Amino acid sequence: MILALLVFSVMVLGAVYYRYLTVLTVERARQELAAADLAVTLIETWQGSGGAGSFDPTSVFGPHLDISLGVGGAEPAGYTLLGAYDVTVANQTYQSTLYWKDLASDLRELGSTVSWPLGDGGEEKRYQLATYIRR
């Protein structure tokens, strides 16, 4: 009887642990999908405005999205920072950095980096996206 209870307990604990890992993986995937969606939305809207150095996502998305000027988020070397923003989506705050670089007189690269903390905040996940626009 004790052996049967022990085997049953191990099976139940295994199933509970598997469920925990599944929920954790689904939550991380949801966060990554939201970050990718945010990066695409920001960069495509910026691209649609002609890649202007005066693009302001807080005024464009303000009525529809919880977005504000943020701190941190440096641009890569050789790029010009458009701005750093804090965006809250589904109770998760993402830090977004928008930057650009003129590659030629009529070609500009637009970049977006979206980052967010994983779990207890010890590790940070990052999603980066770039596109080009003829000016």
Stockholm file with secondary structure:
# STOCKHOLM 1.0

chainA/1-135         MILALLVFSVMVLGAVYYRYLTVLTVERARQELAAADLAVTLIETWQGSGGAGSFDPTSVFGPHLDISLGVGGAEPAGYTLLGAYDVTVANQTYQSTLYWKDLASDLRELGSTVSWPLGDGGEEKRYQLATYIRR
#=GR chainA/1-135 SS CHHHHHHHHHHHHHHHHHHHHHHHHHHHHHHHHHHHHHHHHHHHHHHHTTSCTTCCHHHHHTTTSEEEECSCCCCCTTCEEEEEEEEEETTEEEEEEEEEEEEETTEEEEEEEEEEEETTTTEEEEEEEEEEEEC
#=GC SS_cons         CHHHHHHHHHHHHHHHHHHHHHHHHHHHHHHHHHHHHHHHHHHHHHHHTTSCTTCCHHHHHTTTSEEEECSCCCCCTTCEEEEEEEEEETTEEEEEEEEEEEEETTEEEEEEEEEEEETTTTEEEEEEEEEEEEC
//
